[in-house]
Amino acid sequence: MQTTIRNFLRQESAGGILLMFAAVLAIIVANSPLEPWYQLLLEVPVEFRVGALEVAKPLILWINDGLMAVFFFAIGLELKRELLEGELSRPANVLLPAVGAIGGIAVPVGLYVALNHDNPVAMQGWAIPAATDIAFALGILSLLGNRVPLSLKVLLVSLAIFDDLGAIVIIAIFYTSGLSVAALGVAGVCLVVLGILSWRRVASISAYIAIGIVMWTAVLKSGVHATLAGVALAAFIPMRDPSDPGHSPLKSLEHDLHQAVAFLVLPLFAFANAGVNLSGVSFESLLHPVPLGIALGLFVGKQVGVFAFCALAIRLGIARLPDGAGWGSLYGVSVLTGIGFTMSLFIGGLAFEDRPLDAALLFDERLGILLGSVLSGVVGYLLLRRSLPRDGADT
């Protein structure tokens, strides 16, 4: 079990480092003479047509709606595995990250709302600082090597999983518009078919994927965000193969997808969405309530919410500190949860995709995401470097 977790964390950390590189490259390109070409690339029209069915979107939306559906599918697989037989299958391991995640959502959202409650357009972004980027956070944590106890890494992963689950619920409830009953009906039929396949214990992954593609297209046309189809599909992938008890279709698929998501999907998403042109940015821009609310939510709200709720649970005796970790390292991990990057950019795109042009000129939510995430990463790393033992940890 520990070997599996170590392998996963190594890959996730490498993916986080590549994610950082893609984000920095996007910012460099967006502030160079290549910027017009960068924008043209993102706006390249890509069409898919079968008879009367047509899906026509610019490249950036294929990345955000299509490739990110694969990312959400991978999250769904990971969540199902963890709940069935992983760290989250044991109640003692669930409570601390679950309580911490509640604080890590409530406090950042409260800070953002306090700064933007009087602006209806800005209030669309209330959920942006509620997310944690697991790949980025683990990439920072990996810089400390074997000084980090395995239990602390598992806590960070678990916190991020619960955060992702919260983000999925938020997207499903608050970021849907113009619902199509017919398309939702097709998606519903797909869910029924997937349920029948699961009930009949069909282990063929191709059957599930074929139905999943149809469901993704239907959800895309329905007005509900298409990435949620990935989460729904993951819930039906079987954990066991009746004809081969030693084989797990879910684990095999998760393993096959992991590198593609970590080394292709997320870096592409970061490159397509992190390209902020800083030429017109001033100190006044950073003090606009939207980027300021996001930055404070991520850097201040996350660490306060996660640490305070975890500390309360530990003091009440309903949870305990991770093995080999102290209060200082718990606080350092709480700060790292403020790295929102991928999920925050994704929610920001949903929140402000229809914003008026004048609002777009006044603020850019990506400024707040980048500032809050960078501060959380740097400060979290320094705190953990100071609080963790220098002679290595038992991992």
ABEGO torsion letter per residue (X at the ends): XAAAAAAAAAAAAAAAAAAAAAAAAAAAAAABAAAAAAAAAAABBBBBBBEABBBBBBAAAAAAAAAAAAAAAAAAAAAAAAAAABAAABAAAAAAAAAAAAAAAAAAAAAAAAAAAABAAAAAAAAAAABBBAAAAAAAAAAAEAABBAAAAAAAAAAAAAAAAAAAAAAAAABBBGBBAAAAAAAAAAAAAAAAAAAAGBABAAAAAAAAAAAAAAAAAAGBBAAAAAAAAAAABBABBAABAABBAAAAAAAAAAAAAAAAAAAAAAAAAABBBAAABBAAAAABAAAAAAAAAAAAAAAAAAAAAAAAAAAAGABBBBBGBBAAAAAAAAAAAABAGAAAAAAAAAAAAABBAAAAAABBAAAAAAAAAAAAAAAAAAAAAAABBAAEBBX
